[in-house]
Amino acid sequence: MARITLLFVLLSWLAACQTSTGVPHPVAVDQALLDDVSESARAEIDSARRARDSASDAVAVAERDFEAAKQRVALAKSDVEVARSKADRAREAVNLARKGTDQDLEQANHNLEQAQREFEAARGLVAVREKEVALARARMELEKERHELAEAQLELVKARAVEGIERPAADAVDVAAHAAAVREQETQVRLAEVKKDAAEREVQVATERHEQEFGAIKEEARDERR
């Protein structure tokens, strides 16, 4: 975790430095210029465009996963309310059992303890699900940064393809600026990757902690259903 934090700080500093240098946003390549590029250059452009389209698809998948993760949080919170109601009923049952036999009271107290543990487990699972939402968000942001990179790489391929064409519109194409934009976006991707890795670690830790603390409850619930 310390290594991830250090890398995150270094990449953040690098990204801030690039921003402070004021890397200009390159002028998009005039599509009319692409009519004059070679067949090999056209093939490279098509390949870069397919990569950009694949990145778009990945963003869409990540967005759906993010929404699904939020829905799991809502479901987990609903389970908390169910567990809370069960604990309340178990508490009422204890009060009633005090009027019965010692065996009745002992069983009622056992049921209450079990219900309270299930309630705590349900609340703990909400925390895990919220960590999963943060991870899904980090993955979504990473895919968006990768899409931006693929877009910048496509523009760079176009810029290189039209470089040298003897037309006035080609003079406005700054290959160096497009290359700088790609490098800047590569840094943003690495920064997003570090954030995603950190989020993955947090989910792993939260999941393991919940399993260690409440895993026995799942086993007991399965045994009672048999």
C-alpha positions in Angstrom: 0.0 0.0 0.0 2.9 2.4 0.8 4.4 1.7 -2.6 1.1 2.5 -4.3 0.8 5.7 -2.3 4.3 6.8 -3.2 3.7 6.1 -6.9 0.4 8.0 -6.7 2.2 11.1 -5.3 4.9 11.0 -7.9 2.5 10.6 -10.8 0.3 13.4 -9.3 3.4 15.6 -9.2 4.3 14.8 -12.8 0.7 15.5 -14.0 0.8 18.8 -12.2 4.1 19.7 -13.8 2.7 18.9 -17.2 -0.4 21.0 -16.6 1.7 23.9 -15.3 3.8 23.9 -18.5 0.6 24.6 -20.4 0.8 21.8 -23.0 -1.3 23.3 -25.8 -4.4 21.4 -27.1 -3.4 20.4 -30.6 -5.5 21.4 -33.6 -7.5 18.5 -34.9 -6.4 17.2 -38.3 -8.7 18.4 -41.2 -10.5 15.3 -42.4 -10.1 16.5 -46.0 -6.4 16.1 -45.7 -6.8 12.4 -45.1 -7.9 11.9 -48.7 -4.3 12.4 -49.8 -2.5 10.0 -47.4 -0.9 6.8 -48.5 -2.6 3.4 -48.2 -0.2 2.3 -45.5 -1.0 5.5 -43.5 -4.7 4.9 -44.1 -4.3 1.4 -42.6 -2.6 2.8 -39.5 -5.4 5.3 -39.1 -8.0 2.6 -39.4 -6.2 0.5 -36.8 -6.0 3.5 -34.4 -9.7 4.2 -35.0 -10.6 0.6 -34.1 -8.5 0.9 -30.9 -10.4 4.1 -30.1 -13.8 2.4 -30.7 -12.7 -0.6 -28.5 -11.9 1.9 -25.8 -15.3 3.4 -26.2 -16.9 0.0 -25.7 -14.8 -0.5 -22.5 -16.0 2.8 -21.1 -19.6 1.6 -21.7 -19.0 -1.7 -19.9 -17.3 0.1 -17.0 -20.2 2.5 -16.7 -22.7 -0.4 -16.5 -20.5 -2.1 -13.9 -20.5 1.1 -11.9 -24.3 1.3 -11.9 -24.5 -2.3 -10.9 -22.2 -1.7 -8.0 -24.4 1.1 -6.8 -27.4 -1.2 -7.0 -25.6 -3.8 -4.9 -25.1 -1.1 -2.2 -28.8 -0.3 -2.3 -29.6 -4.1 -1.9 -27.1 -4.4 1.0 -28.8 -1.5 2.8 -32.1 -3.1 2.3 -30.7 -6.3 3.8 -29.6 -4.2 6.8 -33.2 -3.1 7.4 -34.4 -6.7 7.1 -31.8 -7.8 9.7 -32.7 -4.9 11.9 -36.4 -6.0 11.9 -35.3 -9.6 12.7 -33.2 -8.3 15.7 -36.1 -6.3 17.0 -38.5 -9.3 16.8 -35.8 -11.4 18.6 -35.6 -8.8 21.3 -39.4 -8.8 21.8 -39.2 -12.6 21.9 -36.7 -12.4 24.8 -39.2 -10.3 26.8 -41.9 -12.8 26.2 -39.6 -15.7 27.0 -39.0 -14.3 30.5 -42.5 -15.4 31.3 -41.7 -19.0 30.2 -39.2 -21.6 31.1 -35.5 -21.2 31.5 -35.0 -23.2 28.4 -37.3 -20.8 26.5 -35.3 -17.8 27.7 -32.0 -19.4 26.8 -33.2 -20.2 23.3 -34.6 -16.7 22.9 -31.3 -15.1 24.1 -29.4 -17.3 21.6 -31.7 -16.2 18.8 -31.3 -12.6 19.8 -27.5 -12.9 19.8 -27.6 -14.5 16.4 -29.9 -11.8 15.0 -27.7 -9.1 16.4 -24.7 -10.6 14.8 -26.5 -10.9 11.5 -27.4 -7.3 11.7 -23.8 -6.3 12.3 -22.7 -8.5 9.4 -25.2 -6.8 7.1 -24.0 -3.4 8.2 -20.4 -4.5 7.6 -21.3 -5.8 4.1 -22.6 -2.3 3.2 -19.2 -0.9 3.9 -17.7 -3.6 1.6 -20.2 -2.8 -1.1 -19.3 0.9 -0.8 -15.7 0.0 -1.3 -16.7 -1.9 -4.4 -18.5 1.2 -5.7 -15.3 3.2 -5.3 -13.4 0.5 -7.2 -16.0 0.4 -10.0 -15.7 4.2 -10.2 -11.9 4.0 -10.3 -12.1 1.4 -13.1 -14.6 3.5 -15.0 -12.3 6.6 -14.7 -9.4 4.5 -15.9 -11.3 3.4 -19.0 -12.2 7.0 -19.7 -8.6 8.0 -19.5 -7.7 5.1 -21.8 -10.3 6.3 -24.2 -8.8 9.8 -24.1 -5.4 8.3 -24.8 -6.7 6.2 -27.7 -8.3 9.4 -29.1 -5.0 11.3 -28.7 -3.1 8.5 -30.3 -5.6 8.4 -33.3 -5.0 12.2 -33.8 -1.3 11.7 -33.6 -1.4 9.0 -36.3 -3.5 11.3 -38.5 -1.0 14.1 -37.9 1.9 12.0 -38.9 0.0 10.8 -41.9 -0.6 14.3 -43.3 2.9 15.6 -42.4 4.6 16.8 -45.5 1.5 17.1 -47.6 1.8 20.3 -49.6 -1.5 21.9 -48.7 -2.2 25.1 -46.6 -4.3 23.1 -44.1 -1.4 20.8 -43.5 0.7 23.6 -42.2 -1.6 24.0 -39.2 -1.0 20.4 -38.1 1.6 20.3 -35.2 2.9 16.8 -34.9 4.9 17.7 -31.8 1.9 19.1 -30.1 0.0 15.9 -30.8 2.9 13.8 -29.5 3.0 15.9 -26.3 -0.8 15.4 -25.9 -0.3 11.7 -26.0 2.5 11.8 -23.4 0.4 13.9 -21.1 -2.5 11.5 -21.5 -0.3 8.5 -20.8 0.6 10.1 -17.5 -3.2 10.5 -16.7 -3.7 6.8 -17.5 -0.8 5.7 -15.2 -2.3 7.9 -12.4 -5.8 6.3 -12.9 -4.2 2.9 -12.8 -2.6 3.7 -9.5 -5.9 4.8 -8.1 -7.6 1.7 -9.4 -4.9 -0.5 -7.8 -5.4 1.3 -4.5 -9.1 0.8 -4.7 -8.7 -2.9 -5.5 -6.5 -3.3 -2.4 -9.1 -1.6 -0.2 -11.8 -3.9 -1.5 -9.5 -6.9 -0.8 -8.8 -5.8 2.8 -12.4 -4.9 3.5 -13.6 -8.3 2.1 -11.1 -10.3 4.1 -11.9 -8.4 7.3 -15.6 -9.0 6.9 -15.0 -12.7 6.2 -12.8 -13.0 9.3 -15.3 -11.3 11.5 -18.6 -12.6 10.2 -17.8 -15.7 8.1 -18.9 -18.0 10.9 -22.4 -16.4 10.7 -22.8 -17.7 7.1 -21.9 -21.2 8.2 -24.3 -21.1 11.1 -27.1 -19.9 8.8 -26.4 -22.7 6.4 -26.5 -25.2 9.1 -29.8 -24.0 10.4 -31.4 -24.3 7.0 -30.3 -27.9 6.6 
